[in-house]
Amino acid sequence: MRVPGTKKGRRAAPPTISVRLNGHVSLEAHASGHILACFGGHSVDLGTFSAAAAACAQDLRNGLPLASLRSSGRNIDSETHVLVRRLAKCGLLEYRLQGSRKNEDQVVIEAQVADYWPKTPPLSDADVLVLSRFAYMRRRGNEMVLESPRAGALFRICDPKIATAIAALSAPQNIKSFRRQDGFPGLELLALLVDCQILFKIEATANLNPRMAEGDRSLALWDFHDLLFHTRSTEGRHANPLGGLYPFAGVVAPLPALRPGWPGKKINLRKFSVAHSKTISPLAKILRERHSTRTFDDQRPITLAELSRVLDNASCILSRWKSKVDFGEGSPLVEYAVRPYPSAGASYALELYLAVNKCKGLARGFYHYDAGGHALAPIAARPHDLEAMLTGARLAMDARATPQVLITIAARFGRISWKYCSLAYALLLKDVGVLTQTLYLVATDIGLGGCAIGTTNIDLFAKMTGIDFHIEGPVGQFALGRSSKADRP
């Protein structure tokens, strides 16, 4: 017999996951059967579908349960699933976790990488979960969002109780005991967060540093702020606006090109410069001639011999040696190198990858520059990925045509973060700056044109190389080729 007054109420059904269009996206169904996704003055043709599937697609404005998209043998369900996956590939969907008692969102999931699709890996009561050290919550407008540079999506937290419950996972929690706590967010949400690597499983009895327990050794070398800055200042792993969009035009006045002078009597240096103006050095002459080239002469492409000279003079390894770091007994032996440009701590963590469009004597393709052997190693990248990389560079330069050779400057992050704390990524970017200037000067000296590019797609690079983005990834790009007459000074 139950003790009076202890009768339990009906247990609430678990939240359902549904998919819906982003607020700025609309669907247009044409008489031909084509369905277009329209947003921001652009449109994407999603393909041809039946009238029934087109009608069902309109329900995406309010949301369709993910479970309804599973194969049921009906053609309309199969068509709708294809349509939804194509929308997902374009990053035009969001996913909502909705409670059963109220028609309100508990959590809204916003895709940050192309083709994100929510997954719920199985979890058991015996599993122990903890927040990733890369996860963080922040205010965005009037919303609270949970995200991570490792995650393929961010989570917009609509229920404050859920934010409180997730914060409790800063310390490892057994799911069985976590269920008993007030505001338990539900197994579905926990699984979604595990899939996005915002939460991860940890062995309950393991006496292991949590930093080493999460991911691989290469990930352990990253500081939180460095990985966040890397992923949010490049393309491929976030959905934020990026580039020269002038977000503060009309809000804050632009700063003048020349800083207002400091008060006091100035020391005129021009009289000293004039004395040497007739005997300007070759280096000073090249520095003054250097400029960014955005259009190239495809009738006279760069040659393999010229490309070899650029790589040799800019990045070839000149010498190597080994030295012990004095930690006492068992001190590690560290290898160092020298290249033509300076590098923090002689780490030389930068690697050059070449997307070749037009180069006389070299086939179109993707290559890695072996700086030790002064050689090019071909990489079997898919043609459409190579085209996407070249097209991205053209758009970033606002150029009419793709560069003849696109040099991606990638970093072996662990090479520098093994030594430096809190400033490893900042040092890498300083290295990128000096290497970029070196490429400019070498290209100018040879009679070629070049242009530094301010962004690069880290996810695309990972697909082309097969290397995880936190192990080795792009930190800069440089377009190279023979400048057209219109671009010559």
Secondary structure, 3 states (H helix, E strand, C coil): CCCCCCCCCCCCCCCEEEEEECCCCEEEECCCCEEEEEECCEEEEEEECCHHHHHHHHHHHCCEEHHHHCCCCCHHHHHHHHHHHHHHHCCCEEEEEECCCCCCEEEEEEECCCCCCCCCCCCCCCCEEEECCCCEEEEECCEEEEECCCCCEEEEECCHHHHHHHHHHHCCEEHHHHCCCCCCCCHHHHHHHHHCCCEEECCCCCCCCHHHHCCCHHHHCCCHHHHHHHHHCCECCCCCCCCCCCCCCCCCCCCCCCCCCCCCCCCCCHHHHHCCHHHCCHHHHHHHHCCECCCECCCCCCEHHHHHHHHHHHHCCCEEEEEECCCCCCCCEEEEEECCCCCHHHCCCEEEEEEECCEECECCEEEEEECCCCEEEEECCCHHHHHHHHHHHHHHHCCCCCCCEEEEEEEEHHHHHCCCCCCHHHHHHHHHHHHHHHHHHHHHHHCCEEEEECCCEHHHHHHHHCCCCCCEEEEEEEEEECECHHHCC
